[in-house]
Amino acid sequence: MTFFLPKPPKYHPLRRSAIVLVISVIVTIGGFIIAVIRDLLVNDPNSGNLDSLQGRVLQFMDDYYHILGAINALSILAVYVLTVRWIDNAASNLEVLRPGTPRWLLRIIPVIAFVPVLNALGSFFYFSYLYRKSNPRWRTKGAQYVFDISIFIRCLDMISLWLLLISWVSVGFGGTKTYAEVWTPGILILVAISGCLLSIVFQVTRLQQTFYEKLLAKGNGKSCAACGEVVPEELSECPLCGARMLCN
């Protein structure tokens, strides 16, 4: 009954999923830009003339309005799912990069990321944790659990910008503003939020890939859970920090 046995840890390359996430973000923001352009054309007096460029573009958008809306909705969902999936893979990789990392913690990180209310506060911790654990520079367990200031600032920016976006859209649509007047600043806010998220994603992706390549270069080495140093398989203690190596 081998399917009941826990599977050995496996490294998941993150670069491809990070690139797919970027494409989904671009498609999402592009969908909002198209909606803004359509709203501007609706209010353009020249759009009533189907022989004009504005009229032909508006006619095309109206013909494929539902398809474009469905693509935008799917891209928003894709960004959400791909972000959680990337976080799950990044957390799982720590079983390979840092043997001895509490498995329960690695399992709960994607759960926190999946629930928006938990994610609002949990992102401060788990993004810092993933960043520090993926970086061999942090040699002590204590340092790996400390908030990283650069990650903390970007998470704070994302939450603040999300609150600003929600407030701006709610007030805008509750008043007399047009779709374009509401979402033109809204798109800029979305770009800023995406920039913060993707900068963290690519930073952790690069750190984990570098860490993993270092493990491969050492041959049959294993990673010290305390400091991240690659230790030859035959040694029972880390030559850098003296921690005892776990038996696999």
trRosetta pair geometry for C-beta under 8 A, 3 or more apart (Angstrom, degrees):
i j d omega theta_ij theta_ji phi_ij phi_ji
1 4 4.9 15 139 8 104 117
1 5 7.9 136 111 -24 69 85
2 5 5.3 -42 -163 17 57 118
7 10 7.3 -34 140 -15 114 109
9 92 7.2 176 -148 173 89 80
9 95 3.5 -153 -119 117 141 119
9 96 4.8 -169 130 -60 121 76
9 99 7.8 -161 25 -100 154 82
10 92 7.5 -4 65 147 69 118
10 96 7.0 -22 148 -58 7 129
11 93 5.5 57 -135 -130 68 89
11 96 4.6 -82 -69 53 88 170
11 97 7.7 94 -106 -44 107 84
11 212 5.5 111 -153 -126 152 136
12 89 4.1 -100 92 -159 142 109
12 92 6.2 48 7 81 122 119
12 93 5.9 -111 39 -68 79 98
13 16 6.3 62 110 7 106 99
13 209 7.0 51 -137 -99 80 100
14 17 5.7 -68 -159 48 54 106
14 18 5.6 57 146 -29 83 109
14 86 6.4 82 -151 -151 102 90
14 89 6.0 160 -95 110 89 125
14 90 6.1 45 -96 -79 141 85
14 93 7.4 -63 -44 -36 112 152
14 201 7.9 -156 159 180 122 81
14 204 7.4 -54 116 109 168 88
14 205 4.2 -139 99 -122 121 92
14 208 6.1 68 7 67 132 136
14 209 7.1 -122 39 -51 94 98
15 18 5.6 -59 -149 35 29 114
15 19 6.4 28 155 -19 66 105
15 205 5.7 123 -81 176 58 128
15 209 6.7 37 -45 -69 109 143
16 19 5.8 -54 -151 34 32 110
16 20 6.5 31 152 -16 65 105
17 20 5.6 -51 -146 38 35 113
17 21 6.3 43 151 -25 64 103
17 82 6.4 179 -175 -166 90 94
17 85 6.4 -131 -158 110 138 108
17 86 5.0 173 128 -92 126 90
17 89 6.6 121 27 33 163 155
18 21 5.5 -51 -151 32 32 116
18 22 6.7 37 149 -22 63 100
18 86 6.5 96 -77 -126 66 137
18 198 7.7 114 -170 -148 93 80
18 201 5.2 158 -129 148 104 114
18 202 5.9 122 -178 -85 144 69
18 205 5.0 -33 -45 -70 153 159
19 22 5.6 -48 -153 30 36 114
19 23 6.7 37 149 -18 65 101
20 23 5.6 -51 -151 34 35 113
20 24 6.5 37 150 -20 65 104
20 82 6.1 -144 108 -139 102 143
21 24 5.7 -54 -149 36 33 112
21 25 6.4 35 152 -20 65 104
21 79 6.8 90 -155 -132 76 63
21 82 4.6 -178 -93 130 85 130
21 83 6.4 104 -134 -72 128 64
21 86 6.2 -17 -53 -41 145 143
21 198 7.2 175 115 -106 113 92
21 201 6.5 -108 85 -177 153 166
22 25 5.7 -54 -150 35 32 112
22 26 6.4 32 152 -20 65 105
22 198 6.2 79 -94 -129 88 134
23 26 5.7 -54 -150 35 32 112
23 27 6.4 32 153 -18 66 105
24 27 5.7 -53 -147 37 32 111
24 28 6.3 35 153 -22 64 106
24 75 5.4 173 -162 -161 74 80
24 78 4.3 -138 -136 110 134 115
24 79 4.7 -180 128 -72 119 72
24 82 5.8 150 19 19 158 150
25 28 5.7 -54 -148 34 31 114
25 29 6.4 23 158 -11 66 106
25 79 5.7 97 -78 -111 66 121
25 194 4.8 126 -167 -143 135 132
25 198 6.9 -85 2 -61 169 126
26 29 6.1 -58 -146 42 28 104
26 30 6.0 33 153 -23 63 112
27 30 5.5 -57 -145 39 28 117
27 31 6.5 38 153 -28 62 100
27 71 7.1 -104 174 155 117 100
27 72 7.6 -163 145 -108 84 52
27 75 4.1 -140 106 -126 112 147
27 78 7.9 19 66 60 131 137
28 31 5.8 -51 -157 25 30 113
28 32 7.1 23 150 -11 62 101
28 72 6.6 101 -132 -154 52 70
28 75 4.3 -165 -70 125 74 115
28 76 5.4 111 -124 -77 118 62
28 78 8.0 -155 -56 59 110 97
28 79 5.7 -17 -37 -34 150 138
28 190 7.7 -135 119 173 108 138
29 32 5.8 -53 -155 36 39 109
29 33 6.4 42 147 -21 68 105
29 187 6.2 102 -157 -153 90 93
29 190 5.7 172 -103 115 98 128
29 191 6.4 77 -128 -76 147 78
29 194 7.0 -67 -51 -20 130 158
30 33 5.4 -53 -147 35 36 115
30 34 6.4 39 154 -21 67 102
31 34 5.8 -51 -150 33 31 112
31 35 6.6 31 151 -18 63 104
31 68 6.7 159 -135 170 88 86
31 69 7.9 111 -166 -114 119 33
31 71 6.6 -171 -95 99 122 89
31 72 3.0 138 -167 -107 155 110
31 75 6.2 169 -19 47 137 139
32 35 5.6 -52 -149 36 35 113
32 36 6.5 38 151 -21 66 103
32 72 7.3 129 -46 -147 58 131
32 183 5.7 -147 -177 179 105 129
32 186 7.1 -119 -177 103 142 108
32 187 5.2 175 114 -94 128 100
32 190 6.9 107 32 27 162 162
33 36 5.7 -52 -151 34 33 112
33 37 6.5 34 151 -19 65 104
33 187 6.2 86 -74 -126 76 151
34 37 5.7 -53 -149 36 33 112
34 38 6.4 36 152 -21 65 104
34 61 7.1 176 173 -125 100 117
34 68 6.1 -116 118 -176 149 137
34 72 7.9 -139 51 -69 120 128
35 38 5.6 -50 -148 34 32 114
35 39 6.5 33 153 -20 64 104
35 72 7.6 32 -38 -85 119 168
35 179 6.5 -97 148 154 100 133
35 183 6.7 -3 94 88 111 167
36 39 5.7 -54 -151 35 33 111
36 40 6.5 33 152 -18 65 104
36 179 6.8 -154 -106 124 55 93
36 180 4.7 102 -156 -117 79 76
36 183 5.2 -140 -79 91 106 115
36 184 5.9 117 -143 -73 142 74
36 187 6.9 -61 -31 -33 148 138
37 40 5.7 -55 -151 36 33 112
37 41 6.4 31 152 -19 66 106
37 57 7.8 -75 147 149 117 130
37 61 7.7 -165 98 -84 99 154
38 41 5.7 -57 -149 37 32 110
38 42 6.4 39 152 -27 65 102
38 58 6.8 119 -141 -124 70 73
38 61 4.7 -166 -104 154 112 156
38 62 8.0 141 -148 -58 119 66
38 65 7.8 106 -141 -111 159 98
39 42 5.6 -46 -148 27 33 115
39 43 6.8 16 157 -3 62 107
39 178 5.8 149 168 156 125 111
39 179 4.1 -147 -96 68 155 112
39 180 4.2 -167 95 -40 125 96
39 183 8.0 119 19 40 150 120
40 43 6.2 -69 -155 46 31 100
40 44 6.4 41 146 -38 66 107
40 180 5.1 93 -59 -90 82 156
41 44 5.2 -48 -146 20 38 120
41 47 4.7 119 172 -97 80 142
41 54 5.4 179 -140 -169 98 93
41 57 6.2 -133 -111 94 156 107
41 58 4.3 -167 139 -79 134 108
41 61 7.4 126 56 29 147 146
42 47 6.6 -99 -101 84 19 163
42 58 6.8 143 -71 -136 56 128
43 178 6.7 -29 -44 -129 148 161
43 180 7.7 -108 19 13 134 136
44 47 4.5 98 76 -22 95 106
44 54 5.3 -97 103 -175 144 150
45 48 6.7 -38 -179 8 49 109
46 49 5.9 -50 -172 31 59 110
46 52 5.0 -106 165 126 101 170
46 54 4.8 87 102 46 102 142
46 55 6.9 -109 140 -39 69 90
47 52 7.2 -114 -101 78 28 124
47 54 4.4 -94 -87 135 71 109
47 55 5.2 146 -163 -84 44 60
47 58 4.7 63 -161 -15 116 155
48 55 6.6 -46 80 -100 14 112
49 52 4.4 70 91 -5 108 110
49 54 7.7 65 60 67 85 96
49 55 4.9 -121 88 -44 50 146
50 55 4.3 -147 -107 148 28 132
50 56 6.6 90 -172 -70 62 63
50 59 6.1 53 -131 -49 96 142
51 55 6.5 33 36 60 32 143
51 56 7.8 8 -161 -46 11 100
52 55 4.5 96 57 5 83 105
52 56 7.1 -153 91 -6 43 85
53 56 5.9 -58 -148 37 31 107
53 57 6.2 29 157 -17 67 108
54 57 5.9 -57 -147 38 28 109
54 58 6.2 26 157 -17 65 110
55 58 5.8 -57 -145 39 28 109
55 59 6.2 31 155 -22 64 107
56 59 5.6 -52 -146 35 31 113
56 60 6.4 34 153 -21 63 104
57 60 5.7 -54 -151 34 31 112
57 61 6.5 30 152 -17 65 106
58 61 5.7 -55 -148 38 33 111
58 62 6.3 33 154 -19 66 106
59 62 5.8 -55 -147 37 30 111
59 63 6.4 33 153 -23 64 106
60 63 5.8 -54 -149 32 30 113
60 64 6.6 -10 164 15 65 108
61 64 6.6 -78 -144 56 26 83
61 65 6.1 60 152 -79 66 79
61 68 7.1 -29 -151 3 73 158
62 65 5.4 -9 -144 -38 32 116
64 67 4.6 -53 -171 47 82 117
64 68 5.4 86 127 -26 91 99
65 68 6.0 -61 -148 39 26 108
65 69 6.2 26 155 -19 64 110
66 69 5.6 -53 -145 38 31 114
66 70 6.3 33 155 -21 64 104
67 70 5.8 -54 -148 35 31 110
67 71 6.4 31 153 -19 64 105
68 71 5.7 -52 -148 35 32 112
68 72 6.4 32 154 -19 64 106
69 72 5.7 -55 -149 36 31 111
69 73 6.3 31 154 -19 65 106
70 73 5.7 -53 -146 37 32 111
70 74 6.3 30 155 -16 65 107
71 74 5.9 -57 -147 40 29 109
71 75 6.2 30 154 -22 64 107
72 75 5.7 -54 -146 35 30 112
72 76 6.6 34 153 -22 63 101
73 76 5.8 -51 -153 31 32 112
73 77 6.7 29 150 -14 64 105
74 77 5.6 -55 -150 40 35 111
74 78 6.1 40 149 -25 67 106
75 78 5.3 -49 -144 34 34 117
75 79 6.6 41 154 -24 64 98
76 79 5.9 -48 -154 28 31 112
76 80 6.8 29 149 -16 61 105
77 80 5.7 -58 -155 37 35 113
77 81 6.2 25 154 -13 70 109
78 81 5.9 -58 -140 43 31 105
78 82 5.7 26 163 -16 68 114
79 82 6.1 -58 -136 42 22 107
79 83 6.2 27 160 -23 60 109
80 83 6.1 -59 -152 32 23 110
80 84 6.7 16 156 -11 61 108
81 84 6.0 -60 -152 39 31 107
81 85 6.1 31 152 -19 67 110
82 85 5.4 -53 -141 40 32 114
82 86 6.2 37 156 -23 66 103
83 86 5.8 -52 -148 33 29 110
83 87 6.5 29 153 -17 62 106
83 113 7.0 -146 127 170 93 122
83 197 7.1 -40 -121 -177 126 134
83 201 7.9 -95 -126 -86 77 130
84 87 5.7 -55 -150 37 32 113
84 88 6.3 36 150 -22 65 105
84 110 5.7 89 -177 -160 84 92
84 113 5.0 161 -117 115 76 114
84 114 5.1 63 -130 -84 140 77
85 88 5.5 -52 -148 34 33 115
85 89 6.4 29 155 -15 66 105
85 110 8.0 48 -95 -136 24 128
86 89 5.9 -57 -149 39 31 108
86 90 6.1 32 154 -20 66 109
86 201 6.2 5 147 -137 153 111
87 90 5.7 -54 -143 38 29 112
87 91 6.3 29 157 -18 64 107
87 109 6.3 -143 158 136 106 103
87 110 5.3 151 102 -99 103 76
87 113 4.6 106 79 -38 165 173
87 126 7.1 47 -161 136 120 132
87 130 7.5 -105 -143 -66 74 156
88 91 6.0 -58 -150 37 26 109
88 92 6.3 25 154 -18 64 109
88 109 7.5 166 -98 91 48 96
88 110 3.8 29 -83 -84 87 144
88 113 7.8 -134 -48 53 74 138
89 92 5.6 -54 -144 38 32 111
89 93 6.4 41 155 -29 64 101
90 93 5.8 -47 -152 24 30 116
90 94 7.7 41 149 -29 56 93
90 130 5.2 34 139 -150 124 132
90 134 7.3 -44 -170 -68 99 136
90 204 5.7 27 -143 140 139 133
90 205 7.7 -83 -97 -78 112 61
90 208 6.6 -139 -137 -47 80 156
91 94 6.0 -44 -170 11 39 114
91 106 4.4 155 160 -155 103 79
91 107 7.9 177 131 -56 136 23
91 109 4.5 172 -95 62 151 142
91 110 6.4 -133 26 -36 144 90
91 126 7.6 -32 -83 -167 118 113
91 130 6.6 -76 -78 -96 68 107
92 95 6.1 -36 -177 10 52 112
92 106 6.3 117 -84 168 42 125
93 96 5.7 -56 -167 39 55 107
93 97 5.8 35 144 -8 84 113
93 134 7.7 39 98 -104 121 102
93 208 5.4 41 126 -159 153 135
93 212 7.5 -68 -169 -67 118 122
94 97 5.4 -61 -128 53 41 102
94 98 4.9 -22 -173 40 82 104
94 101 4.7 -21 137 37 113 170
94 106 6.0 -156 59 -101 117 126
94 130 7.6 -119 -54 -124 126 66
94 133 5.2 2 -120 144 127 136
94 134 7.3 -90 -87 -72 91 73
95 98 7.6 -48 -90 65 12 63
95 99 6.8 45 -178 -103 50 55
95 101 6.3 -117 -86 53 50 110
95 103 7.0 42 -95 -102 116 86
95 106 6.6 -22 -49 -58 96 178
96 99 7.5 0 -144 -62 15 78
96 212 7.1 29 117 -109 125 99
96 215 7.5 -173 152 66 96 177
96 223 7.5 83 143 13 48 133
97 133 7.3 112 97 149 123 88
97 134 6.7 27 120 -119 166 58
97 208 6.5 -99 -59 -140 153 81
97 211 5.0 35 -136 133 123 135
97 212 6.5 -75 -85 -72 100 74
97 215 7.2 -128 -114 -40 62 140
97 223 5.6 40 175 -10 38 176
97 228 7.3 -1 159 -136 89 93
98 101 4.6 72 101 -43 107 115
98 133 5.6 -86 -7 -170 154 99
98 223 5.7 -88 -92 121 34 131
98 225 5.6 91 177 -128 77 58
98 228 6.2 -42 -96 -98 94 79
99 222 6.2 -20 7 177 142 108
99 223 5.8 142 5 68 87 87
99 225 5.4 -87 85 -69 60 97
99 246 5.7 -142 132 51 115 125
99 248 7.1 -67 -147 -82 151 102
100 225 3.0 -17 53 -106 137 153
100 226 8.0 -13 83 -40 151 58
100 246 5.2 165 -72 -21 104 143
101 105 7.0 -103 162 64 87 117
101 106 6.2 79 123 -47 115 119
101 133 6.8 59 -107 -151 139 138
101 225 6.7 -164 -44 -142 59 99
102 105 4.2 72 88 4 108 110
102 106 7.0 174 96 -9 59 84
103 106 5.6 -57 -151 38 39 111
103 107 6.3 37 152 -20 70 106
104 107 5.7 -57 -150 37 32 111
104 108 6.3 25 155 -18 66 110
105 108 5.9 -59 -144 37 31 106
105 109 6.7 47 155 -38 63 97
105 129 8.0 -119 158 173 124 155
106 109 6.0 -37 -151 9 32 117
107 110 7.4 -61 -172 33 35 96
107 111 7.2 30 141 -14 64 114
108 111 5.2 -58 -156 39 48 119
108 112 6.2 52 149 -24 76 101
109 112 5.9 -55 -153 33 31 111
109 113 6.5 27 152 -16 65 107
109 122 8.0 170 -141 162 56 123
109 126 4.6 137 -142 -136 101 135
109 129 7.5 -132 -105 79 130 135
109 130 7.6 116 -165 -58 152 107
110 113 5.3 -54 -145 40 39 114
110 114 6.1 45 154 -29 69 104
111 114 5.7 -53 -149 29 30 114
111 115 6.8 11 159 -5 64 106
111 118 7.6 -15 126 95 73 157
112 115 6.5 -68 -149 42 29 96
112 118 4.6 -121 -147 135 68 120
112 119 6.0 135 149 -83 69 59
112 122 3.8 -124 173 148 130 167
112 123 7.9 -175 133 -56 110 53
112 126 6.2 158 78 -28 137 144
113 119 5.3 73 -136 -107 35 110
113 122 7.1 -121 -63 99 52 125
113 123 7.3 90 -105 -86 77 83
113 126 6.9 -102 -57 80 99 156
114 119 7.4 177 44 -56 20 119
115 118 4.1 50 85 23 112 112
115 119 6.1 173 81 -22 53 89
116 119 5.4 -58 -138 36 28 116
116 120 6.7 42 160 -36 63 94
117 120 6.1 -41 -160 11 30 114
118 121 6.9 -77 -168 49 38 88
118 122 5.0 19 155 -11 78 131
119 122 5.6 -64 -117 52 28 104
119 123 5.5 45 178 -43 69 101
120 123 7.0 -51 -160 9 9 109
120 159 5.8 96 -159 -120 81 116
121 124 6.4 -43 -179 14 47 111
121 125 8.0 27 139 -2 68 102
122 125 5.7 -61 -163 41 53 105
122 126 5.7 23 155 -5 89 111
123 126 6.3 -62 -127 47 31 93
123 127 5.4 25 178 -14 70 115
123 155 4.9 174 118 -140 105 120
123 158 7.3 -70 119 74 156 137
123 159 7.6 173 57 -55 132 108
124 127 7.0 -61 -141 38 10 101
124 128 6.6 4 159 -10 51 117
124 147 6.4 -19 165 -122 94 119
124 151 7.8 128 -153 126 48 95
124 152 6.0 42 -149 -123 92 73
124 155 4.9 169 -89 113 61 156
124 156 7.6 52 -97 -56 106 74
125 128 6.1 -73 -156 41 26 107
125 129 5.9 23 156 -22 68 113
125 147 7.4 -74 -102 -91 51 87
126 129 5.2 -51 -139 38 36 116
126 130 6.1 38 159 -20 68 102
127 130 5.9 -50 -144 37 30 109
127 131 6.3 32 155 -20 62 108
127 151 4.9 -177 120 -174 105 122
127 154 7.8 -114 136 81 153 110
127 155 5.9 173 44 -69 145 123
127 200 5.6 -24 -159 -169 124 145
127 204 7.9 -117 -156 -51 71 139
128 131 5.7 -57 -147 37 29 112
128 132 6.1 17 161 -10 67 110
128 146 7.3 -107 160 105 130 42
128 147 4.8 -83 -114 -136 168 49
128 148 4.5 174 -136 14 90 85
128 151 4.6 169 -84 87 70 144
128 152 6.6 25 -73 -57 124 79
129 132 6.3 -60 -141 42 25 101
129 133 5.9 18 163 -12 64 116
129 144 7.0 57 -143 160 65 79
129 145 6.8 11 -106 -118 92 49
130 133 6.1 -60 -136 44 24 107
130 134 5.9 18 164 -16 62 117
130 204 5.3 10 134 -132 111 142
131 134 6.1 -68 -148 40 21 106
131 135 6.4 9 158 -15 61 118
131 148 5.3 -73 88 11 138 156
131 151 5.3 -151 0 -62 156 143
131 200 7.2 -79 -71 -155 117 90
131 203 6.7 7 -121 115 104 116
131 204 5.6 -95 -92 -87 63 96
131 207 7.1 95 -151 27 56 162
132 135 5.8 -65 -144 39 31 109
132 138 4.7 21 -171 -3 89 166
132 143 6.6 -158 -169 132 132 77
132 144 4.6 168 124 -138 118 54
132 145 7.7 -126 82 -32 150 20
132 146 7.1 123 -85 55 165 72
132 148 5.9 -178 -54 -52 101 118
133 138 7.5 -62 -76 67 28 132
133 144 5.3 71 -77 -159 71 115
134 204 5.3 100 42 -153 164 77
134 207 4.1 95 130 110 108 120
134 208 4.6 -58 -148 -67 120 78
134 211 6.1 -137 -171 -10 64 147
135 138 5.5 74 88 3 98 97
135 207 5.1 -53 -78 -157 71 137
135 211 7.7 -124 -99 -65 20 123
135 228 7.8 -37 104 -127 38 176
136 139 7.8 34 168 -80 59 68
136 211 5.9 159 -39 -110 101 96
136 214 7.2 -30 -40 59 151 166
136 227 7.9 48 -165 147 73 69
136 228 4.2 -165 -126 125 69 132
136 229 7.2 101 -160 -77 112 44
138 143 4.4 -158 -159 112 101 118
138 144 5.2 134 131 -77 135 72
138 228 7.1 81 73 -6 66 139
139 143 7.0 46 48 40 51 141
139 226 7.5 20 166 131 63 77
139 227 3.9 5 -161 -141 74 97
139 228 6.7 -112 -112 29 50 98
139 229 7.6 30 -131 -36 93 97
139 240 7.2 -116 -149 137 122 128
139 241 6.4 165 170 -69 106 129
140 143 4.7 91 64 5 88 103
140 144 7.2 -151 97 -11 49 87
140 226 6.9 -19 -131 172 42 83
140 227 6.7 1 -66 -95 38 78
140 241 7.7 159 -90 -128 68 146
141 144 5.6 -57 -156 30 37 116
141 145 7.0 23 155 -12 67 106
141 225 7.8 19 -85 136 108 81
141 226 5.8 -64 -42 -139 95 64
142 145 6.3 -70 -161 36 33 102
142 146 7.0 40 147 -35 67 104
143 146 5.6 -47 -152 15 41 119
147 151 7.2 -143 -175 75 71 104
147 152 4.8 56 167 -70 117 124
148 151 4.2 63 76 18 105 111
148 152 6.4 -176 84 -18 48 87
149 152 5.4 -52 -141 35 30 116
149 153 6.4 31 159 -21 64 103
150 153 6.0 -51 -149 32 29 110
150 154 6.7 23 154 -13 61 108
151 154 5.9 -61 -150 40 32 108
151 155 6.2 31 154 -18 68 108
151 200 6.3 86 -126 -116 87 115
152 155 5.9 -57 -147 38 28 109
152 156 6.2 28 154 -18 64 109
153 156 5.7 -56 -148 38 30 112
153 157 6.3 34 151 -23 64 105
154 157 5.4 -48 -147 34 33 115
154 158 6.5 37 153 -22 64 102
154 196 4.4 165 -168 -161 93 99
154 197 8.0 166 160 -63 114 33
154 199 6.5 -131 -130 74 150 120
154 200 5.9 172 109 -53 150 112
155 158 5.7 -50 -149 32 33 112
155 159 6.5 27 155 -14 65 105
155 196 7.7 165 -68 161 27 125
156 159 6.0 -56 -147 39 31 106
156 160 6.1 29 156 -17 65 111
157 160 5.8 -60 -144 41 27 110
157 161 6.0 24 159 -17 66 112
157 192 7.3 -111 159 154 114 105
157 193 7.9 -173 127 -105 87 55
157 196 5.1 -170 88 -97 119 150
158 161 5.9 -60 -144 39 26 108
158 162 6.3 29 156 -22 63 106
158 193 5.4 91 -133 -142 76 81
158 196 4.8 -153 -64 97 95 145
158 197 6.4 89 -105 -57 137 85
159 162 5.7 -52 -147 33 30 113
159 163 6.5 29 155 -16 63 105
160 163 5.9 -57 -152 37 30 110
160 164 6.3 32 150 -19 65 108
161 164 5.4 -51 -145 38 34 115
161 165 6.2 38 154 -23 66 104
161 189 5.4 170 -174 -169 100 93
161 192 5.5 -153 -128 98 155 116
161 193 4.9 -162 103 -72 137 93
161 196 7.7 163 19 4 143 143
162 165 5.7 -52 -146 34 30 112
162 166 6.4 29 156 -17 64 105
162 193 6.5 91 -63 -111 77 138
163 166 5.9 -53 -145 37 30 109
163 167 6.2 28 156 -16 64 110
164 167 5.8 -60 -147 41 27 110
164 168 6.0 27 157 -21 65 112
164 189 6.2 -151 97 -134 111 139
165 168 5.8 -57 -142 38 26 111
165 169 6.2 21 161 -14 64 109
165 186 5.9 92 -144 -139 92 82
165 189 4.6 173 -82 122 102 146
165 190 7.0 89 -114 -61 145 71
165 193 7.5 -35 -30 -36 144 140
166 169 6.2 -58 -144 39 25 105
166 170 6.1 24 158 -19 63 112
167 170 5.9 -59 -145 38 26 110
167 171 6.2 18 161 -11 65 111
168 171 6.2 -60 -145 41 25 104
168 172 5.9 25 158 -22 63 115
168 182 7.2 147 142 -160 88 77
168 185 6.5 -108 176 99 150 121
168 186 6.3 -176 103 -83 127 87
168 189 7.3 160 35 -23 150 159
169 172 5.7 -57 -139 39 27 113
169 173 6.1 12 169 -6 65 110
169 182 5.9 82 -123 176 61 118
169 183 7.7 42 -107 -81 97 70
169 186 6.0 63 -73 -101 98 135
170 173 6.7 -63 -142 43 21 96
170 174 6.1 18 157 -19 59 118
171 174 5.7 -65 -145 40 27 112
171 175 6.5 16 160 -15 64 111
172 175 6.2 -69 -154 36 26 102
172 177 4.4 -61 -166 60 83 144
172 181 6.8 -173 -158 106 118 89
172 182 3.6 133 140 -112 148 103
173 177 7.2 -77 -72 66 33 99
173 182 6.1 31 -54 -101 75 161
177 181 4.1 -129 -169 92 99 126
177 182 5.1 120 119 -56 127 87
178 181 4.7 96 51 6 75 103
178 182 7.1 -145 93 -4 40 87
179 182 5.9 -62 -152 38 30 107
179 183 5.9 -5 166 6 69 117
180 183 6.5 -68 -129 51 24 90
180 184 5.7 36 171 -37 65 106
181 184 6.6 -35 -130 17 19 111
182 185 7.6 -87 174 44 29 91
182 186 6.1 19 141 -20 68 128
183 186 4.3 -60 -136 47 49 124
183 187 5.8 61 161 -33 77 91
184 187 6.2 -43 -151 22 26 109
184 188 7.4 24 148 -12 54 102
185 188 5.5 -54 -157 35 43 114
185 189 6.5 44 147 -21 71 102
186 189 5.5 -53 -152 34 36 113
186 190 6.4 38 150 -20 67 103
187 190 5.5 -51 -149 35 35 114
187 191 6.4 40 151 -23 65 101
188 191 5.6 -48 -150 31 33 115
188 192 6.7 34 151 -18 63 103
189 192 5.7 -54 -153 35 34 112
189 193 6.4 34 150 -18 67 105
190 193 5.6 -52 -146 37 34 112
190 194 6.2 33 155 -18 66 107
191 194 5.8 -56 -146 39 28 111
191 195 6.3 34 153 -25 63 106
192 195 5.6 -51 -148 31 30 115
192 196 6.8 31 154 -18 62 102
193 196 6.0 -56 -156 33 32 110
193 197 6.5 25 153 -13 66 109
194 197 5.8 -58 -146 41 33 109
194 198 5.8 23 162 -12 70 113
195 198 6.2 -58 -135 43 24 103
195 199 6.2 30 162 -25 61 108
196 199 6.1 -58 -150 30 24 111
196 200 7.0 19 155 -13 59 105
197 200 6.1 -64 -161 36 32 107
197 201 6.3 30 149 -21 69 110
198 201 5.2 -50 -141 37 39 117
198 202 6.1 29 163 -12 70 105
199 202 6.4 -58 -143 42 26 101
199 203 6.2 29 155 -23 61 112
200 203 5.7 -59 -146 36 28 113
200 204 6.3 20 161 -11 66 108
201 204 6.4 -64 -151 40 23 102
201 205 6.1 26 153 -22 63 113
202 205 5.3 -50 -139 38 34 118
202 206 6.2 37 160 -21 66 103
203 206 6.1 -56 -151 34 26 108
203 207 6.5 23 153 -16 62 109
204 207 5.6 -55 -145 38 34 112
204 208 6.2 30 159 -17 68 107
205 208 6.2 -59 -147 38 25 105
205 209 6.3 22 158 -17 62 110
206 209 5.9 -59 -146 38 29 109
206 210 6.3 28 157 -18 65 109
207 210 5.9 -58 -149 38 28 110
207 211 6.2 30 154 -21 65 109
208 211 5.5 -53 -145 37 32 115
208 212 6.1 31 156 -19 66 107
209 212 5.8 -54 -144 37 30 109
209 213 6.3 30 156 -18 64 106
210 213 5.9 -55 -146 37 29 110
210 214 6.5 34 152 -23 62 105
211 214 5.7 -57 -157 31 30 114
211 215 6.8 31 147 -19 63 102
211 223 7.8 35 173 -106 106 141
211 228 7.3 -69 -138 -171 118 116
212 215 5.5 -49 -154 31 38 114
212 216 6.5 36 150 -17 67 103
213 216 5.6 -51 -147 37 37 112
213 217 6.2 41 153 -24 66 104
214 217 5.7 -51 -146 33 31 114
214 218 6.7 28 154 -17 61 106
214 230 5.9 -154 138 -35 98 138
215 218 6.0 -63 -156 35 31 109
215 221 6.1 -143 -151 80 63 103
215 222 7.9 30 -143 -123 106 23
215 223 6.2 -49 -97 -55 117 102
215 230 5.7 -175 -103 -109 57 123
216 219 7.9 52 176 -65 36 21
218 221 3.4 -15 122 4 127 140
218 230 4.3 -177 -23 149 166 141
218 232 7.3 -134 172 -83 110 60
220 232 7.3 48 86 -156 83 64
220 233 4.5 -40 130 -22 105 132
221 230 4.3 50 140 174 147 98
221 231 6.0 148 -162 69 94 31
221 232 5.6 -59 -104 -93 83 35
221 233 6.4 -134 -106 -41 29 72
222 230 7.3 151 73 -153 21 62
222 231 5.7 -33 66 63 74 87
222 233 6.1 91 -13 -97 102 66
222 245 6.5 97 86 -157 129 128
222 248 7.3 -153 -115 -32 148 128
223 228 6.0 -20 -171 -150 105 47
223 229 7.4 152 -152 77 59 30
223 230 6.0 -38 -94 -97 62 59
223 231 7.4 128 -124 14 12 85
224 227 5.0 7 97 49 129 78
224 228 6.1 -48 65 9 83 11
224 229 4.7 18 16 51 126 78
224 230 7.8 -128 -6 -69 83 14
224 231 5.4 86 -55 -23 93 121
224 238 4.1 46 -107 -97 141 135
224 240 7.0 -142 12 47 163 112
224 241 6.6 145 154 36 154 114
224 243 5.8 117 -168 64 113 120
224 245 6.8 -87 -109 -97 72 85
225 243 6.9 -120 59 132 80 148
225 246 6.5 49 -20 -11 132 117
226 238 6.5 -132 48 8 115 158
226 241 5.2 -133 104 91 128 149
226 243 3.9 147 1 -32 144 162
227 238 6.3 141 34 163 115 158
227 240 5.5 -124 88 97 155 126
227 241 4.4 151 -26 -18 138 139
227 243 7.0 168 -3 9 95 128
229 238 5.6 112 63 -161 122 114
229 239 7.3 -120 131 55 148 75
229 240 4.3 143 -39 11 165 143
229 241 7.1 168 8 -1 129 96
231 235 5.3 -107 172 70 105 123
231 238 5.3 -101 -78 -112 137 66
231 239 6.8 156 -121 5 94 84
231 245 6.0 -142 91 -84 151 133
232 235 5.1 88 69 -1 86 104
235 238 7.6 110 124 -89 128 25
235 239 6.7 -51 -167 -40 163 93
235 245 6.7 105 106 -10 76 142
236 244 6.4 -17 153 -148 82 78
236 245 5.6 -142 -165 37 37 103
237 242 5.8 -11 175 -158 118 44
237 243 6.8 165 -156 83 73 30
237 244 5.6 -44 -101 -101 76 50
237 245 6.5 -146 -87 -11 20 87
238 241 5.0 8 97 49 131 78
238 242 6.1 -46 68 8 85 12
238 243 4.7 23 15 49 122 78
238 244 7.9 -98 -3 -46 82 9
238 245 6.6 130 -49 -62 74 88
